[in-house]
């Protein structure tokens, strides 16, 4: 004789035990299906109530509903308890480290093209044995002009070119600067603090701080009263200075050739053209062979190459042999013009960046339009 089907009381008892024994939300879900699902004994029993003798149907139906309601309530209670336990466990173990980058990491932006270019230039000269120095942007007239052989009355000393921070116009009630009551010979003679107009003041400062030999470059901001498509009131330069024994113009050309090939490609050539700067003698302007037309001056379409204006050469910087008069200001630091000599150069970082990347307008660097800046992100 087969076992009798379990009674309602037995089903309810077994259900209560299974609910209490479930150890996770996954297990309690299995228990729910087993106790109240379509094939659960209680469900089967309810469906068969119609087969019972009529006098038993009411009692069995009521008891089955009571048992089902009790089990459903116990399931809900146990499920809530298990969910709460699991949440507590997750909170205790799965701590989120809010200092980690997001997933995927959000973009942090990139270095400004001027900064990238400055660092590349620094890398080239560090590789050639130069040290990188920085200097004050607020400078004395002495270092910016006087010690760099700018004679009194030099146009660069005039108010229309230079931002002076003290002095400026000679006060109307100040005594005349020249004996005899005539106009002062140098109207700016009393102005001694300014925003440096070039990075060259660091030539003399560096030599004051270090005896020869000296090999330094000085990147930094410079200021002039100019504003148009090719001039901004603030811009960046890199100064270079090399003083040693037996340095010639050929050393300057070799250093600049190495620089040009590092920045503009291994095929580049440089040429020096005579020029004039107050603090170098002789002075030169330095051209590199055009990297777009390969120095031919001819564009791919057969016309004139606009970048080099058909010449095959592009001017990139000014340079020269340091004037002995400049060395005279630091002669007591060992810079005897009869024993040591050297070269200096200065280049605009914006110009290098514009040439390399085809930037048409200097002002784009400082308008901070993200659409422009993001093109150079890396
Ligand atoms: Zn060209």
Boltz pocket constraint, residues with backbone or C-beta under 6 A from the ligand:
constraints:
  - pocket:
      binder: B
      contacts: [[A, 290], [A, 291], [A, 292], [A, 293], [A, 294], [A, 295], [A, 296], [A, 297], [A, 298], [A, 305], [A, 306], [A, 307], [A, 308], [A, 309], [A, 310], [A, 311], [A, 312], [A, 313]]
      max_distance: 6.0
